[in-house]
Amino acid sequence: MFTLSGFGTLGMAHSTLGTADYIGSSLQPNGAGATRKYDFESDSKLGVQLSAHLTDKLSAVIQVLAQHEYDNSFKPRLEWANVKYAFTPDFSVRVGRIELPTFLNSEYRNVGYAFPWVRPPVEMYNTQPLTNSDGADVSYRFGARGVSNTVRVAYGHTVSHVNPGAFRTEGKGILSLDDTVEVGNFTGHAGYQHATVKLPMLPDEPVNVYTVAASYDPGRWFLQAELARVTTGQVTPGYLSGYVTGGVRYAKATFYATYAQEHSLDHPVAIPNYNTGQRDVSVGVRWDVVKNVDLKVQFDHVWLPSNSTGTYINQQPGYTLGSGSNVFSAALDFVF
């Protein structure tokens, strides 16, 4: 009836830029570079999940996650807490705290063991760092002739703290629509998300997110790509972001390469000179050491437009716009 499981990552990152911090999420207050030469906090996390199958139709899940937070702590927080009722094996409703289905990897974006990289491409996933909402969703799966199609509708709200400044951000009226198609080794995903974002001392900001993704993984090799367009009001610019990644598997090793880019859309905003555009080319290797444990090393070359800060925060004296860096990372992932 009850199942206890978990996951975790012990990560390290080093950036060659010493006048600003490279971060993996805009929810983090600092990272590798100016604050720490070798950063063991940004990619490290630990999660524990308790699942309960109460009846053949009713189930519940609670997930608690500890990771580097806006207040520079690793305080455990409630990531998921929901009850699911399956009217049929293909039609279900959930109520509670639920993952936001923004991206292809949203359901397991915190589980490092589930993907090949040290971290999901920040140029894509940093545009929408929020991972859950309090509300409800409805999921319906149908298919024929080897094609499985899952349609999901979700509605809720969420509260978080975003840098710079760790200011409180509230997402109200979050409406998500997404569709996932699976055919053999191919997975396709398309989604739309709308929310009204409430910021301190600024007008409410409407945000729309449009995403499309595709993945093909026959086992010995894989290829995956995602594209997102984020449109906003007049507080911050919108974004166009995406990545393409691929790799080959040999014995216990996976060799991969990724190109990712985020481009800030050009329109007047209330926050002057706000530009987080950047490009990244990365290569890495994952070694599955033993069952449920992997070790990864990754090299990223990050470069920025001349008017951008990219994903770098905590700029120090001597920092200039457009300063990129090389980032060296390693991670030990595990599940249990």
TORPA-496985 format. One line per 8 residues: their letters; for each residue x negated, z negated, y of C-alpha. Coordinates in nm, 4 decimals. Example, Ala and Ser with C-alpha at 12.3 -4.5 7.8 and 13.67 -1.06 7.14 Angstrom:
BEGIN
AS> -1.2300,-0.7800,-0.4500  -1.3670,-0.7140,-0.1060;
END
This chain:
BEGIN
MFTLSGFG> 0.0000,0.0000,0.0000  -0.2812,-0.0873,0.2443  -0.6027,0.1108,0.2939  -0.8980,-0.0020,0.5061  -1.1463,0.2628,0.6201  -1.3925,0.3147,0.9000  -1.6557,0.5271,1.0664  -1.9517,0.4868,1.2941;
TLGMAHST> -2.2470,0.6452,1.4698  -2.5833,0.5091,1.5752  -2.7067,0.7565,1.8344  -3.0043,0.8106,2.0629  -3.0468,1.0549,2.3516  -3.3364,1.1336,2.5852  -3.3101,1.3517,2.8971  -3.6097,1.4994,3.0768;
LGTADYIG> -3.4326,1.4555,3.4136  -3.5267,1.1144,3.5523  -3.3171,1.1193,3.8717  -2.9688,1.1205,3.7114  -2.7964,1.0203,3.3868  -2.6808,1.2668,3.1231  -2.3545,1.1422,2.9679  -2.1392,1.2552,2.6790;
SSLQPNGA> -1.8106,1.1509,2.8416  -1.6888,1.0938,3.1963  -1.5516,0.7595,3.0747  -1.9092,0.6275,3.0493  -2.0873,0.4534,3.3418  -2.4458,0.5605,3.2631  -2.6591,0.7358,3.0064  -2.9942,0.8966,2.9356;
GATRKYDF> -3.2269,0.9673,3.2275  -3.2299,0.7457,3.5350  -3.0783,0.4349,3.3749  -3.2454,0.4520,3.0344  -3.5267,0.6765,2.9200  -3.3987,0.6455,2.5640  -3.0246,0.5885,2.5515  -2.8875,0.4235,2.2360;
ESDSKLGV> -2.5414,0.3584,2.3824  -2.3652,0.6811,2.4844  -2.3248,0.8273,2.1340  -2.3001,0.5015,1.9371  -1.9625,0.3751,1.8187  -1.7818,0.1913,1.5413  -1.4222,0.2377,1.4320  -1.2041,0.0588,1.1761;
QLSAHLTD> -0.8681,0.1880,1.0558  -0.5931,0.0144,0.8578  -0.3290,0.2405,0.7029  -0.0095,0.1134,0.5409  0.2269,0.3124,0.3184  0.5385,0.0983,0.3429  0.7783,0.3299,0.1577  0.7705,0.6908,0.0404;
KLSAVIQV> 0.8852,0.7901,0.3912  0.7578,0.5139,0.6211  0.3903,0.4542,0.7052  0.1839,0.2973,0.9821  -0.1734,0.3120,1.1079  -0.3895,0.0977,1.3365  -0.7333,0.2107,1.4525  -0.9696,-0.0030,1.6612;
LAQHEYDN> -1.2698,0.1616,1.8277  -1.5765,0.0109,1.9955  -1.7880,0.2480,2.2057  -1.9665,0.2642,2.5414  -1.6935,0.2017,2.7999  -1.6579,0.2389,3.1778  -1.7463,-0.1302,3.2327  -2.0757,-0.0942,3.0407;
SFKPRLEW> -1.9402,-0.2885,2.7434  -1.8585,-0.2163,2.3813  -1.5314,-0.4097,2.3840  -1.3090,-0.3006,2.0924  -0.9961,-0.1228,2.2071  -0.6835,-0.0037,2.0313  -0.7251,0.3707,1.9752  -0.4228,0.4309,1.7487;
ANVKYAFT> -0.1220,0.2148,1.6634  0.1800,0.4046,1.5430  0.4582,0.4183,1.2882  0.5437,0.7426,1.1088  0.8699,0.8373,0.9415  0.8650,1.1479,0.7219  1.2148,1.2899,0.6875  1.0648,1.5466,0.4502;
PDFSVRVG> 0.7035,1.6192,0.3462  0.6967,1.8795,0.6265  0.8958,1.7092,0.9043  0.7927,1.3768,1.0580  0.8191,1.1624,1.3714  0.5626,0.9133,1.5027  0.6106,0.6419,1.7656  0.3361,0.4349,1.9268;
RIELPTFL> -0.0203,0.5083,2.0370  -0.1056,0.8567,1.9115  -0.4022,1.0916,1.9469  -0.3674,1.3607,2.2132  -0.3745,1.7043,2.0414  -0.5701,1.8717,2.3216  -0.8439,2.0400,2.1194  -0.9091,2.1724,1.7709;
NSEYRNVG> -1.1090,1.8593,1.6812  -0.8902,1.6072,1.8662  -0.7775,1.4174,1.5575  -1.1345,1.3274,1.4592  -1.3349,1.3750,1.7812  -1.4627,1.0156,1.7551  -1.5793,1.0581,1.3938  -1.9313,1.1987,1.4105;
YAFPWVRP> -1.9450,1.2535,1.0340  -1.6578,1.5040,1.0617  -1.8469,1.7691,1.2645  -2.1940,1.9272,1.2569  -2.3171,1.8317,1.6075  -2.4461,1.5030,1.7449  -2.1496,1.5158,1.9856  -1.8712,1.7707,2.0523;
PVEMYNTQ> -1.9745,2.0179,2.3264  -1.9403,1.8162,2.6482  -1.8736,2.1297,2.8548  -1.5422,2.1564,2.6677  -1.4457,1.8037,2.5698  -1.5578,1.6337,2.8908  -1.2924,1.8232,3.0886  -1.0286,1.6139,2.9072;
PLTNSDGA> -1.1939,1.2880,2.7932  -0.8647,1.1069,2.7226  -0.7993,1.0735,2.3502  -0.4592,0.9051,2.3109  -0.1232,0.8360,2.4715  0.1596,0.5874,2.4251  0.4782,0.7669,2.3285  0.6074,0.9755,2.0396;
DVSYRFGA> 0.5556,1.3057,1.8645  0.7430,1.5347,1.6269  0.5619,1.7514,1.3720  0.7053,2.0329,1.1606  0.5137,2.2372,0.9046  0.6312,2.5610,0.7493  0.4682,2.8520,0.5765  0.4795,3.1286,0.3211;
RGVSNTVR> 0.2395,3.3462,0.1219  -0.0620,3.1251,0.1786  -0.0007,3.0690,0.5508  0.0596,2.7141,0.6768  0.1914,2.6679,1.0304  0.2245,2.3248,1.1944  0.4060,2.2864,1.5263  0.3853,1.9609,1.7165;
VAYGHTVS> 0.5523,1.8271,2.0316  0.4354,1.5006,2.1917  0.5336,1.3003,2.4987  0.3791,0.9862,2.6463  0.1550,0.8257,2.9070  -0.1941,0.6765,2.9185  -0.4236,0.4677,3.1392  -0.8029,0.4978,3.1563;
HVNPGAFR> -1.1017,0.4445,3.3850  -1.3031,0.7506,3.4857  -1.6432,0.7770,3.6530  -1.7813,0.8040,3.9134  -1.6691,0.4639,4.0336  -1.4806,0.3677,3.7160  -1.1523,0.4115,3.9026  -0.8213,0.3582,3.7260;
TEGKGILS> -0.6501,0.6799,3.6214  -0.2948,0.6969,3.4927  -0.1535,0.9971,3.3096  0.2251,1.0063,3.3422  0.4757,1.2294,3.1666  0.2215,1.3813,2.9278  0.3919,1.6675,2.7456  0.1937,1.8382,2.4692;
LDDTVEVG> 0.2836,2.1446,2.2657  0.0469,2.2751,2.0017  0.0476,2.5051,1.7017  -0.2046,2.5102,1.4163  -0.2209,2.7960,1.1663  -0.4210,2.7758,0.8429  -0.4876,3.0737,0.6178  -0.7473,3.0158,0.3489;
NFTGHAGY> -1.0782,2.9428,0.5233  -0.9380,3.0262,0.8688  -0.7858,2.7790,1.1148  -0.6331,2.8789,1.4477  -0.5067,2.6468,1.7184  -0.3244,2.6965,2.0479  -0.2001,2.4262,2.2797  -0.0483,2.3417,2.6154;
QHATVKLP> -0.0521,2.0053,2.7897  0.1034,1.8958,3.1179  0.0634,1.5611,3.2920  0.0871,1.4024,3.6331  -0.2348,1.2124,3.7013  -0.2156,0.9156,3.9362  -0.5387,0.8354,4.1212  -0.6055,0.5453,4.3614;
MLPDEPVN> -0.5625,0.6314,4.7309  -0.4955,0.9981,4.6481  -0.1764,1.1980,4.5919  -0.0524,1.2424,4.2371  -0.2256,1.5352,4.0713  -0.0432,1.7776,3.8374  -0.2707,1.8885,3.5530  -0.2082,2.1714,3.3076;
VYTVAASY> -0.4334,2.2395,3.0087  -0.4209,2.5615,2.8069  -0.6330,2.5839,2.4909  -0.7003,2.8312,2.2126  -0.9409,2.7925,1.9206  -1.0430,2.9531,1.5940  -1.2568,2.8391,1.3022  -1.3729,3.0136,0.9857;
DPGRWFLQ> -1.5520,2.8073,0.7210  -1.6001,2.9539,0.3709  -1.8453,2.6778,0.2791  -2.1947,2.8280,0.2941  -2.1602,2.9060,0.6641  -1.9164,2.8507,0.9507  -1.8176,2.9939,1.2877  -1.6011,2.8207,1.5479;
AELARVTT> -1.4981,2.8823,1.9092  -1.2704,2.7166,2.1655  -1.1557,2.8122,2.5128  -0.9700,2.5979,2.7671  -0.8329,2.6485,3.1148  -0.7488,2.3398,3.3208  -0.5471,2.3866,3.6395  -0.4933,2.1070,3.8902;
GQVTPGYL> -0.3454,2.0406,4.2325  -0.5637,1.9809,4.5375  -0.7684,1.6737,4.4422  -1.0237,1.8312,4.2074  -1.0931,2.1910,4.1070  -0.9665,2.3293,3.7806  -1.1975,2.4334,3.5007  -1.2586,2.7180,3.2623;
SGYVTGGV> -1.4614,2.6005,2.9651  -1.5489,2.7054,2.6155  -1.8059,2.7220,2.3419  -1.9012,2.9175,2.0338  -2.0898,2.7542,1.7490  -2.2072,2.8608,1.4081  -2.4282,2.7483,1.1272  -2.5422,2.7840,0.7691;
RYAKATFY> -2.5550,2.5239,0.4926  -2.8400,2.5066,0.2461  -2.8513,2.2291,-0.0139  -2.7936,1.9075,0.1865  -2.8887,2.0591,0.5234  -2.6777,2.2323,0.7886  -2.8553,2.4377,1.0563  -2.6452,2.5174,1.3635;
ATYAQEHS> -2.6561,2.6614,1.7147  -2.4074,2.6364,2.0025  -2.3525,2.7995,2.3397  -2.1165,2.6134,2.5752  -2.0146,2.6593,2.9379  -1.7937,2.4895,3.1938  -1.7045,2.6694,3.5165  -1.5332,2.4928,3.8060;
LDHPVAIP> -1.2606,2.7065,3.9592  -1.3068,2.7847,4.3264  -1.0308,2.6455,4.5461  -1.0144,2.3805,4.8238  -1.0034,2.0222,4.6971  -0.9655,1.6731,4.8439  -1.2948,1.5588,4.6906  -1.5605,1.7640,4.8728;
NYNTGQRD> -1.8446,1.9365,4.6866  -1.6896,1.8465,4.3500  -1.8432,2.0835,4.0970  -1.9275,1.9930,3.7370  -2.0035,2.3412,3.6076  -2.2914,2.3808,3.3646  -2.4204,2.5803,3.0675  -2.5796,2.4532,2.7487;
VSVGVRWD> -2.7649,2.6110,2.4587  -2.8251,2.3757,2.1681  -2.9756,2.3923,1.8207  -2.9774,2.1250,1.5563  -2.9818,2.0260,1.1940  -2.7630,1.7909,0.9938  -2.8900,1.6364,0.6715  -2.6380,1.4741,0.4379;
VVKNVDLK> -2.8615,1.1915,0.3192  -2.6261,1.0356,0.0640  -2.2511,1.0404,0.0133  -2.0707,0.9544,0.3407  -2.3933,0.9316,0.5453  -2.5626,1.2010,0.7535  -2.8600,1.2232,0.9868  -2.8675,1.4727,1.2770;
VQFDHVWL> -3.1227,1.5861,1.5318  -3.0313,1.8163,1.8222  -3.1990,1.9837,2.1193  -2.9957,2.0890,2.4259  -3.1161,2.2960,2.7186  -2.8766,2.2341,3.0082  -2.8776,2.4288,3.3328  -2.6467,2.4096,3.6342;
PSNSTGTY> -2.5354,2.6235,3.9285  -2.7159,2.5375,4.2507  -2.4121,2.3481,4.3897  -2.3228,2.1516,4.0748  -2.3914,1.8054,3.9331  -2.2725,1.9020,3.5852  -2.2284,1.6072,3.3504  -2.4986,1.4095,3.5325;
INQQPGYT> -2.4029,1.0904,3.7172  -2.5834,0.8033,3.8957  -2.7920,1.0421,4.1050  -3.1027,0.8736,4.2455  -3.3225,0.9497,4.5499  -3.4998,1.2767,4.4871  -3.2128,1.4304,4.2925  -3.1114,1.7820,4.3951;
LGSGSNVF> -2.7936,1.9728,4.3108  -2.8402,2.2168,4.0273  -3.0919,1.9998,3.8412  -3.0591,2.0470,3.4662  -3.2700,1.9112,3.1836  -3.3648,1.9214,2.8205  -3.1836,1.6651,2.6069  -3.3176,1.5435,2.2730;
SAALDFVF> -3.0688,1.3599,2.0504  -3.0491,1.1996,1.7085  -2.7589,1.0365,1.5274  -2.6854,0.8548,1.2043  -2.3171,0.8961,1.1097  -2.1275,0.7220,0.8321  -1.7766,0.6761,0.6965  -1.6414,0.4181,0.4546;
END
